Protein backbone atom coordinates (compact mmCIF):
# COMPACT_ATOMS: atom_id res chain seq x y z
CA UNK A 1 0.00 0.00 0.00
CA UNK A 2 1.49 3.33 -1.00
CA UNK A 3 1.61 6.27 1.37
CA UNK A 4 -1.12 8.12 -0.55
CA UNK A 5 -3.48 5.14 -0.10
CA UNK A 6 -2.84 4.61 3.62
CA UNK A 7 -5.59 5.56 6.04
CA UNK A 8 -4.70 8.53 8.17
CA UNK A 9 -5.42 8.46 11.88
CA UNK A 10 -5.22 11.87 13.57
CA UNK A 11 -2.77 12.24 16.46
CA UNK A 12 -4.54 12.51 19.80
CA UNK A 13 -3.24 14.24 22.89
CA UNK A 14 -3.23 10.90 24.73
CA UNK A 15 -1.08 9.25 22.06
CA UNK A 16 1.28 12.24 21.95
CA UNK A 17 1.61 12.12 25.74
CA UNK A 18 2.59 8.44 25.60
CA UNK A 19 5.19 9.15 22.91
CA UNK A 20 6.57 12.13 24.83
CA UNK A 21 6.71 10.16 28.08
CA UNK A 22 8.60 7.29 26.50
CA UNK A 23 11.03 9.69 24.82
CA UNK A 24 11.67 11.58 28.04
CA UNK A 25 12.28 8.35 29.98
CA UNK A 26 14.76 7.22 27.35
CA UNK A 27 16.61 10.55 27.31
CA UNK A 28 16.99 11.47 30.96
CA UNK A 29 13.84 13.58 31.07
CA UNK A 30 14.64 15.61 27.95
CA UNK A 31 12.54 15.93 24.79
CA UNK A 32 14.40 17.85 22.12
CA UNK A 33 12.69 20.35 19.86
CA UNK A 34 12.05 18.84 16.44
CA UNK A 35 12.00 15.27 17.76
CA UNK A 36 9.21 12.89 16.80
CA UNK A 37 7.68 13.41 20.26
CA UNK A 38 7.66 17.19 19.77
CA UNK A 39 6.12 16.86 16.31
CA UNK A 40 3.48 14.48 17.68
CA UNK A 41 2.61 16.98 20.43
CA UNK A 42 2.23 19.77 17.87
CA UNK A 43 0.06 17.57 15.65
CA UNK A 44 -2.20 16.69 18.58
CA UNK A 45 -2.60 20.37 19.48
CA UNK A 46 -3.39 21.22 15.87
CA UNK A 47 -5.94 18.39 15.61
CA UNK A 48 -7.69 19.67 18.74
CA UNK A 49 -7.90 23.15 17.26
CA UNK A 50 -5.38 24.64 19.69
CA UNK A 51 -2.32 26.58 18.67
CA UNK A 52 0.93 24.73 19.18
CA UNK A 53 3.50 26.48 21.35
CA UNK A 54 5.92 28.39 19.17
CA UNK A 55 3.75 28.27 16.06
CA UNK A 56 3.01 31.32 13.96
Beta strands, then each sheet from edge to edge (+ up, - down):
end
